[in-house]
Amino acid sequence: MYRHLMAMSTSESYGAPIEEQIRLLKKTGFEGFFTPWKRDYPIADWAALAKELGMIYQSIHAPFGGVADLWRSNKEEADKAEKELIDCIHSCSENGIGLMISHCYIGFDGIVDITEEGFARYGRIIDEAERCGVNIAFENTEGEEYLFALLERYGNRKNVGFCLDTGHEMCYNFGKNLLEFFGDKLIATHINDNLGIKDYNGRIFWHDDLHLLPFDGIRDWKELADRFRKCGYKGILTFELNKKSKPDRHENDKYDRMPLEEYFAEAYARACRFASML
């Protein structure tokens, strides 16, 4: 028995229906899971399955393709992105899912200004989430300045917190210890490993975001466990992992050759190994 419950990502890239993935995760030993979101996804069916199996529907990962538009001046695109996140909040609320994970920015070129219009849009999203009884955890990605800005502006709101992606910290945030800044706001995790930044000159790119199984990359897991203890995190340990390799990369190929049940079993073994360090 571990001090933390453990949850795992589901993904269309795993090559099986998400319902099947949820059942396999329960069989493997995970107590919870999270899913992606689109308007036509059967969130209610997945929530009902979680209840049937006695699992925790830990969170919904909000779509992030339009989040940079929230900071831009194109009202049509910004309104579309805002509505998408609010619709996702409503799906959470209607199905008893208390947490939505949100990116703050997407992109590696053409950084946009941090604007008052952007703050106002995120403010309306946070207001609606609070009205609906949903917490929002902002995740570290590329463009960490947007994360810092949002948590500085809204981090004191009772329904706003931080989601640490341990791999993003290495390949997008140059190894910066983000728990030093946001450990008191940590309410969710996306735990995974990678090989850091491949480009010698330090250029960050999404191909480095490998989402390897823990202990298959260069992460210092003891150091991470020490940081979790220091900030007093007691929540669910949620693992976000990729079975398939990124374009022109092959680090995940060995996972893709595994049957899904075997891959989930290996993921659970690694999760237990990290949990034992806490």
Beta strands, then each sheet from edge to edge (+ up, - down):
strand 1: 6-9
strand 2: 32-36
strand 3: 56-61
strand 4: 99-102
strand 5: 135-139
strand 6: 160-165
strand 7: 186-190
strand 8: 237-239
sheet 1: 7+ 6+ 5+ 4+ 3+ 2+ 1+ 8+
end
